Amino acid sequence: METIDNIRNKLINRILATENIELLNAIDGIFTSTNAEEAIVSLHPAQIKMLEMSEKDIANGDLISEEELDKMDDEWLN
């Protein structure tokens, strides 16, 4: 498996070698959209409330295992 540095260097070399403006614009678009996805996301008040409720459940130990959840799903589906 290639390391991140190997992949990065290979991409840099290919970008430097290309004369294809459409390809370079496409690559630029990928980076632009990736940066937009990394931006801070605003949550709706209902989403914040659900996260707070989840944190409270975790603090109170109100949890079930994935195995228990699977059993409950099977019972509900059958």
mmCIF file as gemmi writes it, N, C-alpha and C atoms, coordinates in Angstrom:
data_model
loop_
_atom_site.group_PDB
_atom_site.id
_atom_site.type_symbol
_atom_site.label_atom_id
_atom_site.label_alt_id
_atom_site.label_comp_id
_atom_site.label_asym_id
_atom_site.label_entity_id
_atom_site.label_seq_id
_atom_site.pdbx_PDB_ins_code
_atom_site.Cartn_x
_atom_site.Cartn_y
_atom_site.Cartn_z
_atom_site.occupancy
_atom_site.B_iso_or_equiv
_atom_site.pdbx_formal_charge
_atom_site.auth_seq_id
_atom_site.auth_asym_id
_atom_site.pdbx_PDB_model_num
ATOM 1 N N . MET Axp A 1 ? 0.839 -1.177 0 1 0 ? 1 A 1
ATOM 2 C CA . MET Axp A 1 ? 0 0 0 1 0 ? 1 A 1
ATOM 3 C C . MET Axp A 1 ? 0.888 1.246 0 1 0 ? 1 A 1
ATOM 4 N N . GLU Axp A 2 ? 0.508 2.202 -0.816 1 0 ? 2 A 1
ATOM 5 C CA . GLU Axp A 2 ? 1.305 3.411 -0.935 1 0 ? 2 A 1
ATOM 6 C C . GLU Axp A 2 ? 1.101 4.321 0.268 1 0 ? 2 A 1
ATOM 7 N N . THR Axp A 3 ? 2.16 5.019 0.619 1 0 ? 3 A 1
ATOM 8 C CA . THR Axp A 3 ? 2.037 5.978 1.705 1 0 ? 3 A 1
ATOM 9 C C . THR Axp A 3 ? 1.461 7.276 1.161 1 0 ? 3 A 1
ATOM 10 N N . ILE Axp A 4 ? 0.962 8.081 2.049 1 0 ? 4 A 1
ATOM 11 C CA . ILE Axp A 4 ? 0.378 9.363 1.641 1 0 ? 4 A 1
ATOM 12 C C . ILE Axp A 4 ? 1.414 10.233 0.938 1 0 ? 4 A 1
ATOM 13 N N . ASP Axp A 5 ? 2.66 10.187 1.388 1 0 ? 5 A 1
ATOM 14 C CA . ASP Axp A 5 ? 3.715 10.983 0.741 1 0 ? 5 A 1
ATOM 15 C C . ASP Axp A 5 ? 3.972 10.508 -0.683 1 0 ? 5 A 1
ATOM 16 N N . ASN Axp A 6 ? 3.95 9.194 -0.901 1 0 ? 6 A 1
ATOM 17 C CA . ASN Axp A 6 ? 4.159 8.661 -2.252 1 0 ? 6 A 1
ATOM 18 C C . ASN Axp A 6 ? 3.033 9.104 -3.18 1 0 ? 6 A 1
ATOM 19 N N . ILE Axp A 7 ? 1.812 9.003 -2.709 1 0 ? 7 A 1
ATOM 20 C CA . ILE Axp A 7 ? 0.662 9.412 -3.522 1 0 ? 7 A 1
ATOM 21 C C . ILE Axp A 7 ? 0.731 10.902 -3.814 1 0 ? 7 A 1
ATOM 22 N N . ARG Axp A 8 ? 1.007 11.686 -2.799 1 0 ? 8 A 1
ATOM 23 C CA . ARG Axp A 8 ? 1.097 13.139 -2.958 1 0 ? 8 A 1
ATOM 24 C C . ARG Axp A 8 ? 2.171 13.51 -3.982 1 0 ? 8 A 1
ATOM 25 N N . ASN Axp A 9 ? 3.333 12.907 -3.88 1 0 ? 9 A 1
ATOM 26 C CA . ASN Axp A 9 ? 4.428 13.212 -4.803 1 0 ? 9 A 1
ATOM 27 C C . ASN Axp A 9 ? 4.095 12.793 -6.231 1 0 ? 9 A 1
ATOM 28 N N . LYS Axp A 10 ? 3.447 11.643 -6.372 1 0 ? 10 A 1
ATOM 29 C CA . LYS Axp A 10 ? 3.058 11.184 -7.697 1 0 ? 10 A 1
ATOM 30 C C . LYS Axp A 10 ? 2.058 12.158 -8.33 1 0 ? 10 A 1
ATOM 31 N N . LEU Axp A 11 ? 1.099 12.606 -7.53 1 0 ? 11 A 1
ATOM 32 C CA . LEU Axp A 11 ? 0.114 13.568 -8.035 1 0 ? 11 A 1
ATOM 33 C C . LEU Axp A 11 ? 0.766 14.895 -8.41 1 0 ? 11 A 1
ATOM 34 N N . ILE Axp A 12 ? 1.667 15.365 -7.565 1 0 ? 12 A 1
ATOM 35 C CA . ILE Axp A 12 ? 2.365 16.627 -7.858 1 0 ? 12 A 1
ATOM 36 C C . ILE Axp A 12 ? 3.118 16.517 -9.176 1 0 ? 12 A 1
ATOM 37 N N . ASN Axp A 13 ? 3.808 15.412 -9.376 1 0 ? 13 A 1
ATOM 38 C CA . ASN Axp A 13 ? 4.562 15.223 -10.615 1 0 ? 13 A 1
ATOM 39 C C . ASN Axp A 13 ? 3.64 15.205 -11.831 1 0 ? 13 A 1
ATOM 40 N N . ARG Axp A 14 ? 2.51 14.536 -11.705 1 0 ? 14 A 1
ATOM 41 C CA . ARG Axp A 14 ? 1.566 14.467 -12.836 1 0 ? 14 A 1
ATOM 42 C C . ARG Axp A 14 ? 0.926 15.823 -13.105 1 0 ? 14 A 1
ATOM 43 N N . ILE Axp A 15 ? 0.62 16.567 -12.041 1 0 ? 15 A 1
ATOM 44 C CA . ILE Axp A 15 ? 0.038 17.9 -12.214 1 0 ? 15 A 1
ATOM 45 C C . ILE Axp A 15 ? 1.036 18.831 -12.893 1 0 ? 15 A 1
ATOM 46 N N . LEU Axp A 16 ? 2.281 18.767 -12.467 1 0 ? 16 A 1
ATOM 47 C CA . LEU Axp A 16 ? 3.312 19.624 -13.075 1 0 ? 16 A 1
ATOM 48 C C . LEU Axp A 16 ? 3.553 19.273 -14.541 1 0 ? 16 A 1
ATOM 49 N N . ALA Axp A 17 ? 3.382 18.018 -14.905 1 0 ? 17 A 1
ATOM 50 C CA . ALA Axp A 17 ? 3.679 17.576 -16.263 1 0 ? 17 A 1
ATOM 51 C C . ALA Axp A 17 ? 2.53 17.832 -17.236 1 0 ? 17 A 1
ATOM 52 N N . THR Axp A 18 ? 1.315 17.981 -16.74 1 0 ? 18 A 1
ATOM 53 C CA . THR Axp A 18 ? 0.177 18.085 -17.656 1 0 ? 18 A 1
ATOM 54 C C . THR Axp A 18 ? 0.033 19.474 -18.261 1 0 ? 18 A 1
ATOM 55 N N . GLU Axp A 19 ? -0.473 19.489 -19.477 1 0 ? 19 A 1
ATOM 56 C CA . GLU Axp A 19 ? -0.807 20.732 -20.171 1 0 ? 19 A 1
ATOM 57 C C . GLU Axp A 19 ? -2.325 20.824 -20.346 1 0 ? 19 A 1
ATOM 58 N N . ASN Axp A 20 ? -3.04 19.857 -19.794 1 0 ? 20 A 1
ATOM 59 C CA . ASN Axp A 20 ? -4.489 19.76 -19.975 1 0 ? 20 A 1
ATOM 60 C C . ASN Axp A 20 ? -5.186 20.712 -18.993 1 0 ? 20 A 1
ATOM 61 N N . ILE Axp A 21 ? -5.658 21.837 -19.5 1 0 ? 21 A 1
ATOM 62 C CA . ILE Axp A 21 ? -6.296 22.85 -18.653 1 0 ? 21 A 1
ATOM 63 C C . ILE Axp A 21 ? -7.593 22.332 -18.04 1 0 ? 21 A 1
ATOM 64 N N . GLU Axp A 22 ? -8.33 21.496 -18.795 1 0 ? 22 A 1
ATOM 65 C CA . GLU Axp A 22 ? -9.582 20.949 -18.262 1 0 ? 22 A 1
ATOM 66 C C . GLU Axp A 22 ? -9.311 20.036 -17.064 1 0 ? 22 A 1
ATOM 67 N N . LEU Axp A 23 ? -8.268 19.252 -17.167 1 0 ? 23 A 1
ATOM 68 C CA . LEU Axp A 23 ? -7.893 18.376 -16.06 1 0 ? 23 A 1
ATOM 69 C C . LEU Axp A 23 ? -7.491 19.203 -14.842 1 0 ? 23 A 1
ATOM 70 N N . LEU Axp A 24 ? -6.694 20.24 -15.061 1 0 ? 24 A 1
ATOM 71 C CA . LEU Axp A 24 ? -6.256 21.086 -13.95 1 0 ? 24 A 1
ATOM 72 C C . LEU Axp A 24 ? -7.451 21.803 -13.305 1 0 ? 24 A 1
ATOM 73 N N . ASN Axp A 25 ? -8.4 22.255 -14.13 1 0 ? 25 A 1
ATOM 74 C CA . ASN Axp A 25 ? -9.607 22.878 -13.582 1 0 ? 25 A 1
ATOM 75 C C . ASN Axp A 25 ? -10.421 21.874 -12.778 1 0 ? 25 A 1
ATOM 76 N N . ALA Axp A 26 ? -10.496 20.644 -13.267 1 0 ? 26 A 1
ATOM 77 C CA . ALA Axp A 26 ? -11.237 19.609 -12.542 1 0 ? 26 A 1
ATOM 78 C C . ALA Axp A 26 ? -10.58 19.314 -11.191 1 0 ? 26 A 1
ATOM 79 N N . ILE Axp A 27 ? -9.269 19.216 -11.184 1 0 ? 27 A 1
ATOM 80 C CA . ILE Axp A 27 ? -8.535 18.979 -9.932 1 0 ? 27 A 1
ATOM 81 C C . ILE Axp A 27 ? -8.754 20.143 -8.973 1 0 ? 27 A 1
ATOM 82 N N . ASP Axp A 28 ? -8.688 21.354 -9.507 1 0 ? 28 A 1
ATOM 83 C CA . ASP Axp A 28 ? -8.934 22.532 -8.684 1 0 ? 28 A 1
ATOM 84 C C . ASP Axp A 28 ? -10.347 22.494 -8.104 1 0 ? 28 A 1
ATOM 85 N N . GLY Axp A 29 ? -11.316 22.063 -8.909 1 0 ? 29 A 1
ATOM 86 C CA . GLY Axp A 29 ? -12.692 21.942 -8.434 1 0 ? 29 A 1
ATOM 87 C C . GLY Axp A 29 ? -12.825 20.934 -7.307 1 0 ? 29 A 1
ATOM 88 N N . ILE Axp A 30 ? -12.092 19.841 -7.41 1 0 ? 30 A 1
ATOM 89 C CA . ILE Axp A 30 ? -12.118 18.83 -6.34 1 0 ? 30 A 1
ATOM 90 C C . ILE Axp A 30 ? -11.592 19.429 -5.043 1 0 ? 30 A 1
ATOM 91 N N . PHE Axp A 31 ? -10.478 20.137 -5.137 1 0 ? 31 A 1
ATOM 92 C CA . PHE Axp A 31 ? -9.919 20.748 -3.931 1 0 ? 31 A 1
ATOM 93 C C . PHE Axp A 31 ? -10.851 21.817 -3.363 1 0 ? 31 A 1
ATOM 94 N N . THR Axp A 32 ? -11.48 22.582 -4.23 1 0 ? 32 A 1
ATOM 95 C CA . THR Axp A 32 ? -12.406 23.617 -3.78 1 0 ? 32 A 1
ATOM 96 C C . THR Axp A 32 ? -13.596 23.001 -3.062 1 0 ? 32 A 1
ATOM 97 N N . SER Axp A 33 ? -14.169 21.939 -3.632 1 0 ? 33 A 1
ATOM 98 C CA . SER Axp A 33 ? -15.325 21.313 -2.998 1 0 ? 33 A 1
ATOM 99 C C . SER Axp A 33 ? -14.936 20.616 -1.702 1 0 ? 33 A 1
ATOM 100 N N . THR Axp A 34 ? -13.724 20.065 -1.652 1 0 ? 34 A 1
ATOM 101 C CA . THR Axp A 34 ? -13.256 19.419 -0.425 1 0 ? 34 A 1
ATOM 102 C C . THR Axp A 34 ? -13.09 20.442 0.681 1 0 ? 34 A 1
ATOM 103 N N . ASN Axp A 35 ? -12.557 21.607 0.35 1 0 ? 35 A 1
ATOM 104 C CA . ASN Axp A 35 ? -12.402 22.661 1.35 1 0 ? 35 A 1
ATOM 105 C C . ASN Axp A 35 ? -13.749 23.12 1.863 1 0 ? 35 A 1
ATOM 106 N N . ALA Axp A 36 ? -14.744 23.181 0.992 1 0 ? 36 A 1
ATOM 107 C CA . ALA Axp A 36 ? -16.084 23.593 1.407 1 0 ? 36 A 1
ATOM 108 C C . ALA Axp A 36 ? -16.677 22.582 2.371 1 0 ? 36 A 1
ATOM 109 N N . GLU Axp A 37 ? -16.409 21.29 2.139 1 0 ? 37 A 1
ATOM 110 C CA . GLU Axp A 37 ? -16.931 20.244 3.015 1 0 ? 37 A 1
ATOM 111 C C . GLU Axp A 37 ? -16.288 20.282 4.396 1 0 ? 37 A 1
ATOM 112 N N . GLU Axp A 38 ? -15.064 20.784 4.473 1 0 ? 38 A 1
ATOM 113 C CA . GLU Axp A 38 ? -14.358 20.837 5.742 1 0 ? 38 A 1
ATOM 114 C C . GLU Axp A 38 ? -14.753 22.062 6.564 1 0 ? 38 A 1
ATOM 115 N N . ALA Axp A 39 ? -15.573 22.918 6.007 1 0 ? 39 A 1
ATOM 116 C CA . ALA Axp A 39 ? -16.006 24.114 6.722 1 0 ? 39 A 1
ATOM 117 C C . ALA Axp A 39 ? -16.89 23.725 7.902 1 0 ? 39 A 1
ATOM 118 N N . ILE Axp A 40 ? -16.993 24.614 8.85 1 0 ? 40 A 1
ATOM 119 C CA . ILE Axp A 40 ? -17.826 24.375 10.02 1 0 ? 40 A 1
ATOM 120 C C . ILE Axp A 40 ? -19.286 24.319 9.59 1 0 ? 40 A 1
ATOM 121 N N . VAL Axp A 41 ? -19.972 23.321 10.077 1 0 ? 41 A 1
ATOM 122 C CA . VAL Axp A 41 ? -21.371 23.119 9.725 1 0 ? 41 A 1
ATOM 123 C C . VAL Axp A 41 ? -22.238 23.644 10.856 1 0 ? 41 A 1
ATOM 124 N N . SER Axp A 42 ? -23.247 24.409 10.507 1 0 ? 42 A 1
ATOM 125 C CA . SER Axp A 42 ? -24.197 24.895 11.501 1 0 ? 42 A 1
ATOM 126 C C . SER Axp A 42 ? -25.276 23.842 11.709 1 0 ? 42 A 1
ATOM 127 N N . LEU Axp A 43 ? -25.575 23.575 12.95 1 0 ? 43 A 1
ATOM 128 C CA . LEU Axp A 43 ? -26.593 22.579 13.273 1 0 ? 43 A 1
ATOM 129 C C . LEU Axp A 43 ? -27.907 23.259 13.617 1 0 ? 43 A 1
ATOM 130 N N . HIS Axp A 44 ? -28.975 22.595 13.254 1 0 ? 44 A 1
ATOM 131 C CA . HIS Axp A 44 ? -30.321 23.038 13.613 1 0 ? 44 A 1
ATOM 132 C C . HIS Axp A 44 ? -30.484 22.829 15.123 1 0 ? 44 A 1
ATOM 133 N N . PRO Axp A 45 ? -31.262 23.661 15.806 1 0 ? 45 A 1
ATOM 134 C CA . PRO Axp A 45 ? -31.459 23.488 17.253 1 0 ? 45 A 1
ATOM 135 C C . PRO Axp A 45 ? -31.925 22.077 17.633 1 0 ? 45 A 1
ATOM 136 N N . ALA Axp A 46 ? -32.744 21.453 16.789 1 0 ? 46 A 1
ATOM 137 C CA . ALA Axp A 46 ? -33.195 20.093 17.086 1 0 ? 46 A 1
ATOM 138 C C . ALA Axp A 46 ? -32.032 19.109 17.049 1 0 ? 46 A 1
ATOM 139 N N . GLN Axp A 47 ? -31.083 19.315 16.129 1 0 ? 47 A 1
ATOM 140 C CA . GLN Axp A 47 ? -29.907 18.45 16.058 1 0 ? 47 A 1
ATOM 141 C C . GLN Axp A 47 ? -29.037 18.628 17.298 1 0 ? 47 A 1
ATOM 142 N N . ILE Axp A 48 ? -28.891 19.854 17.734 1 0 ? 48 A 1
ATOM 143 C CA . ILE Axp A 48 ? -28.108 20.131 18.944 1 0 ? 48 A 1
ATOM 144 C C . ILE Axp A 48 ? -28.762 19.453 20.142 1 0 ? 48 A 1
ATOM 145 N N . LYS Axp A 49 ? -30.075 19.538 20.235 1 0 ? 49 A 1
ATOM 146 C CA . LYS Axp A 49 ? -30.809 18.915 21.336 1 0 ? 49 A 1
ATOM 147 C C . LYS Axp A 49 ? -30.597 17.401 21.331 1 0 ? 49 A 1
ATOM 148 N N . MET Axp A 50 ? -30.649 16.78 20.146 1 0 ? 50 A 1
ATOM 149 C CA . MET Axp A 50 ? -30.433 15.33 20.05 1 0 ? 50 A 1
ATOM 150 C C . MET Axp A 50 ? -29.021 14.953 20.498 1 0 ? 50 A 1
ATOM 151 N N . LEU Axp A 51 ? -28.035 15.753 20.128 1 0 ? 51 A 1
ATOM 152 C CA . LEU Axp A 51 ? -26.662 15.483 20.552 1 0 ? 51 A 1
ATOM 153 C C . LEU Axp A 51 ? -26.515 15.625 22.066 1 0 ? 51 A 1
ATOM 154 N N . GLU Axp A 52 ? -27.166 16.635 22.629 1 0 ? 52 A 1
ATOM 155 C CA . GLU Axp A 52 ? -27.133 16.82 24.087 1 0 ? 52 A 1
ATOM 156 C C . GLU Axp A 52 ? -27.785 15.636 24.792 1 0 ? 52 A 1
ATOM 157 N N . MET Axp A 53 ? -28.9 15.152 24.244 1 0 ? 53 A 1
ATOM 158 C CA . MET Axp A 53 ? -29.581 13.991 24.829 1 0 ? 53 A 1
ATOM 159 C C . MET Axp A 53 ? -28.687 12.753 24.759 1 0 ? 53 A 1
ATOM 160 N N . SER Axp A 54 ? -27.958 12.598 23.639 1 0 ? 54 A 1
ATOM 161 C CA . SER Axp A 54 ? -27.047 11.468 23.487 1 0 ? 54 A 1
ATOM 162 C C . SER Axp A 54 ? -25.918 11.539 24.509 1 0 ? 54 A 1
ATOM 163 N N . GLU Axp A 55 ? -25.384 12.724 24.703 1 0 ? 55 A 1
ATOM 164 C CA . GLU Axp A 55 ? -24.313 12.897 25.693 1 0 ? 55 A 1
ATOM 165 C C . GLU Axp A 55 ? -24.813 12.544 27.094 1 0 ? 55 A 1
ATOM 166 N N . LYS Axp A 56 ? -26.038 12.939 27.395 1 0 ? 56 A 1
ATOM 167 C CA . LYS Axp A 56 ? -26.619 12.638 28.7 1 0 ? 56 A 1
ATOM 168 C C . LYS Axp A 56 ? -26.811 11.125 28.863 1 0 ? 56 A 1
ATOM 169 N N . ASP Axp A 57 ? -27.282 10.461 27.812 1 0 ? 57 A 1
ATOM 170 C CA . ASP Axp A 57 ? -27.428 8.998 27.854 1 0 ? 57 A 1
ATOM 171 C C . ASP Axp A 57 ? -26.091 8.327 28.119 1 0 ? 57 A 1
ATOM 172 N N . ILE Axp A 58 ? -25.061 8.788 27.452 1 0 ? 58 A 1
ATOM 173 C CA . ILE Axp A 58 ? -23.725 8.209 27.638 1 0 ? 58 A 1
ATOM 174 C C . ILE Axp A 58 ? -23.26 8.428 29.072 1 0 ? 58 A 1
ATOM 175 N N . ALA Axp A 59 ? -23.432 9.637 29.584 1 0 ? 59 A 1
ATOM 176 C CA . ALA Axp A 59 ? -23.01 9.947 30.955 1 0 ? 59 A 1
ATOM 177 C C . ALA Axp A 59 ? -23.761 9.103 31.978 1 0 ? 59 A 1
ATOM 178 N N . ASN Axp A 60 ? -25.04 8.802 31.707 1 0 ? 60 A 1
ATOM 179 C CA . ASN Axp A 60 ? -25.862 8.018 32.626 1 0 ? 60 A 1
ATOM 180 C C . ASN Axp A 60 ? -25.73 6.515 32.409 1 0 ? 60 A 1
ATOM 181 N N . GLY Axp A 61 ? -24.958 6.12 31.409 1 0 ? 61 A 1
ATOM 182 C CA . GLY Axp A 61 ? -24.781 4.702 31.132 1 0 ? 61 A 1
ATOM 183 C C . GLY Axp A 61 ? -25.982 4.071 30.453 1 0 ? 61 A 1
ATOM 184 N N . ASP Axp A 62 ? -26.853 4.874 29.873 1 0 ? 62 A 1
ATOM 185 C CA . ASP Axp A 62 ? -28.037 4.362 29.181 1 0 ? 62 A 1
ATOM 186 C C . ASP Axp A 62 ? -27.65 3.94 27.767 1 0 ? 62 A 1
ATOM 187 N N . LEU Axp A 63 ? -26.959 2.801 27.701 1 0 ? 63 A 1
ATOM 188 C CA . LEU Axp A 63 ? -26.429 2.317 26.437 1 0 ? 63 A 1
ATOM 189 C C . LEU Axp A 63 ? -26.825 0.869 26.236 1 0 ? 63 A 1
ATOM 190 N N . ILE Axp A 64 ? -26.842 0.432 24.968 1 0 ? 64 A 1
ATOM 191 C CA . ILE Axp A 64 ? -26.995 -0.986 24.668 1 0 ? 64 A 1
ATOM 192 C C . ILE Axp A 64 ? -25.905 -1.356 23.672 1 0 ? 64 A 1
ATOM 193 N N . SER Axp A 65 ? -25.537 -2.626 23.697 1 0 ? 65 A 1
ATOM 194 C CA . SER Axp A 65 ? -24.484 -3.083 22.789 1 0 ? 65 A 1
ATOM 195 C C . SER Axp A 65 ? -25.061 -3.248 21.392 1 0 ? 65 A 1
ATOM 196 N N . GLU Axp A 66 ? -24.177 -3.333 20.437 1 0 ? 66 A 1
ATOM 197 C CA . GLU Axp A 66 ? -24.612 -3.544 19.058 1 0 ? 66 A 1
ATOM 198 C C . GLU Axp A 66 ? -25.311 -4.899 18.942 1 0 ? 66 A 1
ATOM 199 N N . GLU Axp A 67 ? -24.822 -5.878 19.705 1 0 ? 67 A 1
ATOM 200 C CA . GLU Axp A 67 ? -25.435 -7.211 19.698 1 0 ? 67 A 1
ATOM 201 C C . GLU Axp A 67 ? -26.88 -7.137 20.205 1 0 ? 67 A 1
ATOM 202 N N . GLU Axp A 68 ? -27.098 -6.405 21.288 1 0 ? 68 A 1
ATOM 203 C CA . GLU Axp A 68 ? -28.455 -6.234 21.809 1 0 ? 68 A 1
ATOM 204 C C . GLU Axp A 68 ? -29.346 -5.509 20.802 1 0 ? 68 A 1
ATOM 205 N N . LEU Axp A 69 ? -28.799 -4.52 20.159 1 0 ? 69 A 1
ATOM 206 C CA . LEU Axp A 69 ? -29.545 -3.77 19.16 1 0 ? 69 A 1
ATOM 207 C C . LEU Axp A 69 ? -29.925 -4.67 17.989 1 0 ? 69 A 1
ATOM 208 N N . ASP Axp A 70 ? -28.995 -5.527 17.558 1 0 ? 70 A 1
ATOM 209 C CA . ASP Axp A 70 ? -29.282 -6.465 16.472 1 0 ? 70 A 1
ATOM 210 C C . ASP Axp A 70 ? -30.411 -7.418 16.86 1 0 ? 70 A 1
ATOM 211 N N . LYS Axp A 71 ? -30.396 -7.907 18.114 1 0 ? 71 A 1
ATOM 212 C CA . LYS Axp A 71 ? -31.464 -8.791 18.589 1 0 ? 71 A 1
ATOM 213 C C . LYS Axp A 71 ? -32.808 -8.072 18.571 1 0 ? 71 A 1
ATOM 214 N N . MET Axp A 72 ? -32.812 -6.827 19.031 1 0 ? 72 A 1
ATOM 215 C CA . MET Axp A 72 ? -34.049 -6.049 19.035 1 0 ? 72 A 1
ATOM 216 C C . MET Axp A 72 ? -34.56 -5.832 17.603 1 0 ? 72 A 1
ATOM 217 N N . ASP Axp A 73 ? -33.644 -5.567 16.685 1 0 ? 73 A 1
ATOM 218 C CA . ASP Axp A 73 ? -34.026 -5.395 15.282 1 0 ? 73 A 1
ATOM 219 C C . ASP Axp A 73 ? -34.635 -6.671 14.736 1 0 ? 73 A 1
ATOM 220 N N . ASP Axp A 74 ? -33.992 -7.81 15.014 1 0 ? 74 A 1
ATOM 221 C CA . ASP Axp A 74 ? -34.5 -9.101 14.529 1 0 ? 74 A 1
ATOM 222 C C . ASP Axp A 74 ? -35.891 -9.373 15.072 1 0 ? 74 A 1
ATOM 223 N N . GLU Axp A 75 ? -36.091 -9.106 16.357 1 0 ? 75 A 1
ATOM 224 C CA . GLU Axp A 75 ? -37.406 -9.328 16.968 1 0 ? 75 A 1
ATOM 225 C C . GLU Axp A 75 ? -38.452 -8.427 16.318 1 0 ? 75 A 1
ATOM 226 N N . TRP Axp A 76 ? -38.085 -7.201 16.066 1 0 ? 76 A 1
ATOM 227 C CA . TRP Axp A 76 ? -39.024 -6.246 15.487 1 0 ? 76 A 1
ATOM 228 C C . TRP Axp A 76 ? -39.383 -6.61 14.047 1 0 ? 76 A 1
ATOM 229 N N . LEU Axp A 77 ? -38.383 -7.098 13.31 1 0 ? 77 A 1
ATOM 230 C CA . LEU Axp A 77 ? -38.604 -7.446 11.906 1 0 ? 77 A 1
ATOM 231 C C . LEU Axp A 77 ? -39.365 -8.758 11.732 1 0 ? 77 A 1
ATOM 232 N N . ASN Axp A 78 ? -39.311 -9.623 12.72 1 0 ? 78 A 1
ATOM 233 C CA . ASN Axp A 78 ? -39.966 -10.947 12.581 1 0 ? 78 A 1
ATOM 234 C C . ASN Axp A 78 ? -41.289 -10.985 13.24 1 0 ? 78 A 1
